[in-house]
Amino acid sequence: MDQLQEPIPVVIGDQGFLPSMEQFAALGRGESTTALAPDEIVSEIFCPLPLPHTGGAHLKLERRSGDFAIANCSVQVTLDPIGRYQNIGIGIGGVSTMAIKVTSAEDLLKGELPGEALHQQAAHLVSTCTNILSDIRGSAKYRKQVLRVLFLRALAIARRRAHGEFVEVQRV
């Protein structure tokens, strides 16, 4: 996300600033942990304003409001003046033991003009980027299909919002 400025965590303790949210999570010592030492705490997170022509969407499928997600997908795009994907961020959750940033799909889309075939390729990458788990909320096969649909819908909404359109999303 070169030009999309990432949030920067501010830590009270020895580390001060962490260079990126990715480092904050990547240096963790396993699931549900972070790169923080026991005597450190995140005191604030600087979140820069989005660039012009940026839009985003987060969609979550759940049985009823407040439930854990069967699957969820977040997409944020910044379009260049021609309409190509200048920057894109894709995250999924509810299908594995932790949230996942889908860099393979981001890399595929970056610099490209939107198109159905391209979007289908990206949806495939999103739905196959991790070992999807089966549990009482849904089978891995079901969740894989849900991820494809959520990604394509979130991408379409994010693109419309990047063009300045107000898009209200009903519960999925």
GIWOUR-V431929 format. One line per field, one symbol per residue. ss: DSSP state (H for helix, E for strand, C for the rest). psi: psi as a letter, one per 30 degrees, with the letter a starting at -180 (. if undefined). A space follows every 50 residues. Layout:
ss->???
psi->???
This chain:
ss->CCCCCCCEEEEECCCCECCCHHHHHHCCCCCCCCCCCCCCEEEEEECCCC CCCEEEEEEEECCCCCCCCCEEEEEEEEECCCCEEEEEEEEEECCCCCCE ECHHHHHHHCCCECCHHHHHHHHHHHHCCCCCCCECCECHHHHHHHHHHH HHHHHHHHHHHHCCCCCCCCCC
psi->iefjklkjkkkjaffckkfleeeeefglgakglagklfglkkflkkjlkl llhkllkkkkklelkflkkellkkkkkkklffgljekkkkkllffafllk kifeeeeeekflkkleeeeeeeeeeefgfljkkkafflleeeeeeeeeee eeeeeeeeeeefggkkjkklk.
